[in-house]
Amino acid sequence: MLIGVPKEIKNHEYRVGMVPASVQELTSRGHQVLVETQAGTGIGFADVDYVAAGATIAATAADVFARAEMVVKVKEPLAVERKQLRAGQVLFTYLHLAPDLAQTDDLLASGATCIAYETVTSERGGLPLLAPMSEVAGRMSIQAGAACLEKSRGGRGMLLGGVPGVESAKVVIIGGGVVGSNAARMAIGLGAQVVVLDRSVDVLRRLVSEFGTQVQTVYSSKAALEEHVLSADLVIGGVLIPGAAAPKLVTAEMVKRMKPGSAVVDVAIDQGGCFETSHATTHEDPTYIVDDVVHYCVANMPGAVARTSTLALNNATLPHILALADLGWEEAIRRDAHLANGLNIHAGAVACKEVAQALGKEFVPYKAK
């Protein structure tokens, strides 16, 4: 198979779909890999590194899209990239289609087969291709939130961990999954008061087992959510419904009643966000203020630590890339039901039930030949 790796073009996005080590795994099996020039230079992987791994360097993204049988990316394709997809081509990347009608319509029109990292599942019931970036984003959320609390950013002027004789900040984390547990780990390490809300008692038990009395776990009823959000200095939104739009758990009215100078970090923004006042921002202009509350809603948070993120992502995606290349996408998903759960768009139809429901589209499940 001829696999293409274009350079990411989203604002301040330096991650790359495949590192040279991943390319070498493919070329050693007889596959061809076409990498756009300078695709990995932002994180220290030069064109010569890819050539040494057996890749061919393409002068433009157009060359990659025109020739590749499968395109491997990191972020969802932007409009200019979507126009270059074609029927029969496979796209393997993060898509986050539920809140993005324009992208969905373009992918449907392209006729391409689009497999989304974020809906691939595992035998343990997790989301193994989303987990590495959720780990990164969860940890980064505390760094970002701590900066948002600084006075120069519009915050309360609080140090997250306080100092002797001065109270530390209260960090409220909505969702105790991969994002939430990693955010809790960082917040505890910085000395904050940490509260995690979740609707799964099993998740709360796991957090108590992991962190003990360093974290307060609370069942996420509407009353409890409101109580803790209103008393928080920093709120982290880490809610996920696989494939679907994130629920708007924190209303605009609740944000209006939060402490002046408090901050929210909406890690769920890729799926539309879990705060009513959220809208996607960029690394170039990451924050805005609504009702004296600082909002950080960068849609590609892990892109800020692009080298770490790329290596972690490649560790998770490579086995699936190899399966798709070795077997072809149809045989690969026939053999692996968990990879099949990643199929979001095929032959001009929505093949993911959650995406179809979120966007009011017809759900057409793929039927293996």
C-alpha positions as CSV (number, residue, x, y, z in Angstrom):
1,M,0.0,0.0,0.0
2,L,1.1,3.6,-0.6
3,I,0.6,5.5,2.7
4,G,0.7,9.3,2.7
5,V,1.6,11.6,5.6
6,P,0.9,15.3,5.0
7,K,2.1,18.1,7.2
8,E,-0.5,19.3,9.7
9,I,-1.8,22.8,9.0
10,K,-4.0,23.6,11.9
11,N,-2.9,26.6,14.0
12,H,0.3,25.8,15.9
13,E,-0.1,22.1,15.2
14,Y,3.4,20.5,15.0
15,R,2.4,16.8,15.5
16,V,2.8,14.4,12.6
17,G,0.9,11.3,11.7
18,M,3.9,9.0,11.6
19,V,7.5,9.4,13.0
20,P,10.4,7.8,11.1
21,A,10.4,4.7,13.3
22,S,6.7,4.1,12.3
23,V,7.6,4.6,8.7
24,Q,10.4,2.1,8.9
25,E,7.9,-0.5,10.2
26,L,5.8,-0.1,7.1
27,T,8.6,0.1,4.6
28,S,10.2,-3.1,6.0
29,R,7.0,-4.9,5.2
30,G,7.1,-3.7,1.6
31,H,4.8,-0.7,1.8
32,Q,5.6,2.7,0.4
33,V,5.3,5.9,2.5
34,L,5.1,9.4,1.0
35,V,5.8,12.2,3.5
36,E,5.3,15.8,2.8
37,T,8.5,17.8,3.1
38,Q,9.0,19.3,6.6
39,A,6.1,17.3,8.1
40,G,8.1,16.5,11.2
41,T,10.7,19.3,11.4
42,G,8.7,21.1,14.1
43,I,9.4,18.2,16.5
44,G,12.9,17.3,15.4
45,F,12.3,14.8,12.6
46,A,14.0,16.1,9.5
47,D,13.3,14.9,5.9
48,V,16.6,13.0,5.9
49,D,15.3,11.0,8.9
50,Y,12.3,9.9,6.9
51,V,14.4,9.1,3.9
52,A,16.6,7.0,6.1
53,A,13.5,5.1,7.2
54,G,12.6,4.3,3.6
55,A,10.1,7.1,2.9
56,T,9.8,9.3,-0.2
57,I,9.5,13.0,0.3
58,A,6.7,14.9,-1.5
59,A,7.0,18.6,-2.3
60,T,3.4,19.4,-1.5
61,A,0.4,18.2,0.4
62,A,-1.4,18.0,-2.9
63,D,1.1,15.3,-4.0
64,V,0.5,13.3,-0.9
65,F,-3.3,13.4,-1.2
66,A,-3.2,12.7,-5.0
67,R,-1.1,9.6,-4.7
68,A,-1.8,8.0,-1.3
69,E,-4.2,5.1,-1.0
70,M,-4.3,5.8,2.8
71,V,-3.7,9.2,4.4
72,V,-2.5,9.2,8.0
73,K,-2.9,12.4,9.9
74,V,-3.3,13.7,13.5
75,K,-6.0,16.3,13.4
76,E,-9.2,16.5,11.4
77,P,-8.7,17.6,7.8
78,L,-9.4,21.3,7.2
79,A,-11.5,22.4,4.3
80,V,-8.6,22.7,1.9
81,E,-7.5,19.2,2.7
82,R,-11.0,17.7,2.5
83,K,-11.3,18.9,-1.0
84,Q,-8.4,16.7,-1.9
85,L,-9.8,13.5,-0.6
86,R,-11.3,11.1,-3.1
87,A,-13.6,8.0,-3.4
88,G,-11.8,4.8,-2.4
89,Q,-9.2,6.6,-0.4
90,V,-8.8,5.8,3.3
91,L,-8.3,8.6,5.9
92,F,-7.1,7.6,9.4
93,T,-7.0,10.4,11.9
94,Y,-8.9,12.2,14.7
95,L,-12.2,13.4,13.3
96,H,-14.5,14.6,16.1
97,L,-17.4,14.8,13.7
98,A,-20.3,15.1,16.2
99,P,-20.1,18.9,16.6
100,D,-18.8,19.5,13.1
101,L,-21.5,19.4,10.3
102,A,-19.3,21.2,7.7
103,Q,-16.5,18.6,8.0
104,T,-19.0,15.7,8.0
105,D,-20.7,17.0,4.8
106,D,-17.4,17.4,3.1
107,L,-16.2,13.9,4.0
108,L,-19.5,12.4,2.9
109,A,-19.2,14.2,-0.5
110,S,-15.6,13.0,-0.9
111,G,-16.6,9.3,-1.0
112,A,-13.5,8.5,1.2
113,T,-13.5,5.9,3.9
114,C,-12.8,7.8,7.1
115,I,-11.7,5.9,10.3
116,A,-11.5,8.0,13.4
117,Y,-8.9,7.4,16.1
118,E,-11.3,8.6,18.8
119,T,-13.9,5.8,18.3
120,V,-11.6,2.8,18.0
121,T,-12.2,0.7,21.0
122,S,-10.3,-2.0,22.9
123,E,-11.2,-5.4,24.6
124,R,-11.1,-3.6,27.9
125,G,-13.8,-1.2,26.8
126,G,-11.5,1.9,26.6
127,L,-10.6,4.2,23.7
128,P,-6.9,3.2,23.1
129,L,-6.1,5.8,20.4
130,L,-7.8,8.6,22.3
131,A,-6.2,7.7,25.7
132,P,-2.7,9.0,24.9
133,M,-3.9,12.5,24.0
134,S,-6.4,12.5,26.9
135,E,-3.4,11.8,29.2
136,V,-1.5,14.7,27.7
137,A,-4.5,17.0,27.7
138,G,-5.5,16.1,31.3
139,R,-2.0,16.9,32.5
140,M,-1.8,20.1,30.4
141,S,-5.2,21.3,31.6
142,I,-3.7,22.0,35.1
143,Q,-0.7,23.9,33.6
144,A,-3.1,25.9,31.4
145,G,-5.5,26.5,34.3
146,A,-2.8,27.6,36.6
147,A,-1.7,30.2,34.1
148,C,-5.3,31.4,33.6
149,L,-5.5,32.2,37.3
150,E,-2.6,34.6,37.1
151,K,-3.7,38.3,37.3
152,S,-2.1,39.2,34.0
153,R,-4.3,36.6,32.2
154,G,-7.5,38.0,33.8
155,G,-7.5,35.5,36.7
156,R,-7.9,35.9,40.4
157,G,-4.2,36.2,41.0
158,M,-4.0,32.8,42.8
159,L,-1.1,30.4,43.0
160,L,-2.6,26.9,42.5
161,G,-0.8,25.4,45.5
162,G,-0.8,28.5,47.7
163,V,2.1,29.0,50.2
164,P,2.3,28.3,53.9
165,G,-0.4,30.4,55.6
166,V,-2.3,31.0,52.4
167,E,-5.1,28.7,51.1
168,S,-4.5,26.8,47.9
169,A,-6.9,27.0,45.0
170,K,-9.9,24.7,44.7
171,V,-9.8,22.6,41.5
172,V,-13.0,20.9,40.4
173,I,-12.7,18.3,37.7
174,I,-15.8,17.2,35.9
175,G,-15.3,13.6,34.7
176,G,-13.0,11.0,36.3
177,G,-11.9,9.2,33.2
178,V,-8.4,9.5,31.5
179,V,-8.5,13.3,31.3
180,G,-9.9,13.7,34.9
181,S,-7.5,11.3,36.6
182,N,-4.4,12.8,34.9
183,A,-5.6,16.3,35.7
184,A,-6.1,15.2,39.3
185,R,-2.6,13.8,39.5
186,M,-1.1,17.1,38.4
187,A,-3.3,19.3,40.6
188,I,-2.5,17.1,43.6
189,G,1.2,17.4,42.8
190,L,0.9,21.2,42.8
191,G,-0.8,21.2,46.2
192,A,-4.3,22.2,45.1
193,Q,-7.6,21.2,46.8
194,V,-9.0,18.7,44.3
195,V,-12.6,17.6,43.8
196,V,-13.6,15.1,41.1
197,L,-17.2,14.6,40.0
198,D,-18.4,11.6,38.0
199,R,-21.6,9.7,37.5
200,S,-19.9,6.3,37.9
201,V,-19.4,5.1,41.4
202,D,-16.8,2.6,40.1
203,V,-14.8,5.4,38.6
204,L,-14.9,7.3,41.9
205,R,-13.8,4.1,43.7
206,R,-10.9,3.8,41.4
207,L,-9.9,7.4,42.0
208,V,-10.0,6.9,45.8
209,S,-7.9,3.7,45.4
210,E,-5.4,5.7,43.3
211,F,-5.2,9.0,45.2
212,G,-6.6,8.2,48.7
213,T,-7.6,11.2,50.7
214,Q,-5.7,13.6,48.4
215,V,-8.8,13.9,46.3
216,Q,-12.4,14.4,47.2
217,T,-14.8,12.3,45.0
218,V,-18.4,13.4,44.5
219,Y,-21.3,11.8,42.6
220,S,-22.2,14.2,39.9
221,S,-25.8,15.1,40.6
222,K,-27.0,18.5,39.3
223,A,-27.0,19.9,42.8
224,A,-23.5,18.7,43.5
225,L,-22.2,20.0,40.2
226,E,-23.6,23.4,40.8
227,E,-22.3,23.6,44.4
228,H,-18.7,22.7,43.5
229,V,-18.5,24.7,40.2
230,L,-19.7,27.9,42.0
231,S,-17.1,27.4,44.8
232,A,-14.2,26.5,42.5
233,D,-11.2,28.6,41.5
234,L,-10.5,26.4,38.5
235,V,-12.9,24.0,36.7
236,I,-11.6,21.3,34.3
237,G,-14.2,19.9,31.8
238,G,-13.2,16.3,31.0
239,V,-16.5,14.7,30.0
240,L,-16.6,12.2,27.1
241,I,-19.4,10.3,25.4
242,P,-17.6,8.3,22.7
243,G,-18.3,9.6,19.2
244,A,-21.1,11.9,20.5
245,A,-21.2,15.6,21.2
246,A,-20.2,16.5,24.8
247,P,-23.1,17.3,27.1
248,K,-23.4,21.0,28.2
249,L,-23.2,20.3,31.9
250,V,-22.2,23.8,33.0
251,T,-24.7,26.4,32.0
252,A,-24.1,30.0,31.1
253,E,-26.1,31.0,34.2
254,M,-23.8,28.9,36.4
255,V,-20.7,30.5,34.7
256,K,-22.2,34.0,35.5
257,R,-22.4,33.0,39.2
258,M,-18.8,31.7,39.4
259,K,-16.1,33.6,41.3
260,P,-14.8,36.6,39.4
261,G,-11.4,35.8,38.1
262,S,-11.9,32.0,38.3
263,A,-11.1,29.9,35.2
264,V,-12.4,27.0,33.2
265,V,-10.4,24.7,30.9
266,D,-12.7,22.8,28.5
267,V,-10.8,19.7,27.4
268,A,-14.0,18.4,25.8
269,I,-14.0,21.2,23.3
270,D,-13.1,18.8,20.4
271,Q,-16.5,17.3,20.9
272,G,-18.2,20.7,21.3
273,G,-17.4,21.4,24.9
274,C,-19.2,20.8,28.2
275,F,-19.6,24.5,29.1
276,E,-22.4,26.5,27.4
277,T,-20.0,29.4,27.2
278,S,-17.3,27.5,25.4
279,H,-16.1,28.0,21.9
280,A,-12.9,26.7,20.3
281,T,-9.7,28.7,20.5
282,T,-6.2,28.3,19.3
283,H,-2.7,28.2,20.8
284,E,-2.1,31.6,19.2
285,D,-5.1,33.1,21.0
286,P,-6.0,30.6,23.7
287,T,-8.3,32.4,26.1
288,Y,-11.3,34.7,26.3
289,I,-13.4,36.0,29.2
290,V,-17.1,35.6,29.8
291,D,-18.7,37.1,32.9
292,D,-15.3,37.6,34.5
293,V,-14.4,33.9,34.1
294,V,-11.3,33.1,32.0
295,H,-12.0,30.4,29.4
296,Y,-9.3,28.2,27.9
297,C,-10.7,26.1,25.1
298,V,-7.9,25.2,22.7
299,A,-9.1,22.4,20.5
300,N,-5.7,20.8,20.0
301,M,-4.1,21.2,23.4
302,P,-1.6,18.3,23.0
303,G,-0.2,20.1,20.0
304,A,1.6,22.4,22.5
305,V,3.8,19.5,23.5
306,A,3.9,18.1,20.1
307,R,6.9,15.8,20.4
308,T,5.7,14.0,23.5
309,S,2.2,13.8,22.0
310,T,3.3,12.5,18.6
311,L,5.4,9.7,20.1
312,A,2.6,8.7,22.5
313,L,0.1,8.7,19.6
314,N,2.3,6.7,17.3
315,N,2.8,4.0,20.0
316,A,-1.0,3.5,20.0
317,T,-1.8,3.9,16.3
318,L,1.0,1.9,14.7
319,P,-0.5,-1.5,15.1
320,H,-3.7,-0.4,13.4
321,I,-1.8,1.4,10.6
322,L,0.1,-1.9,10.0
323,A,-3.2,-3.9,10.0
324,L,-4.8,-1.5,7.5
325,A,-1.8,-1.5,5.2
326,D,-1.2,-5.3,5.4
327,L,-4.8,-6.4,5.0
328,G,-6.6,-3.5,3.4
329,W,-9.2,-1.6,5.4
330,E,-12.1,-4.0,4.7
331,E,-10.3,-7.1,5.8
332,A,-8.7,-5.3,8.8
333,I,-12.0,-4.2,10.2
334,R,-13.6,-7.6,9.4
335,R,-11.0,-9.2,11.6
336,D,-11.0,-6.5,14.3
337,A,-14.4,-5.4,15.6
338,H,-12.6,-2.7,17.8
339,L,-11.0,-1.2,14.7
340,A,-14.3,-1.4,12.9
341,N,-15.8,0.9,15.6
342,G,-13.5,3.6,14.2
343,L,-15.4,3.6,10.9
344,N,-17.3,6.9,10.8
345,I,-17.8,7.7,7.1
346,H,-17.9,5.2,4.2
347,A,-19.2,5.5,0.6
348,G,-21.0,8.8,1.3
349,A,-22.8,7.6,4.4
350,V,-22.4,8.0,8.2
351,A,-21.4,4.7,9.7
352,C,-21.1,5.8,13.3
353,K,-24.4,5.9,15.2
354,E,-23.4,8.6,17.7
355,V,-22.3,10.9,14.9
356,A,-25.5,10.3,12.9
357,Q,-27.6,11.1,16.0
358,A,-25.7,14.2,16.9
359,L,-26.0,15.7,13.4
360,G,-29.4,14.4,12.4
361,K,-28.0,12.2,9.7
362,E,-29.1,8.8,8.6
363,F,-27.1,6.0,10.2
364,V,-26.0,3.5,7.6
365,P,-24.0,0.7,9.3
366,Y,-21.2,-0.8,7.2
367,K,-21.9,-4.3,6.0
368,A,-18.8,-6.4,5.3
369,K,-18.8,-8.0,1.9
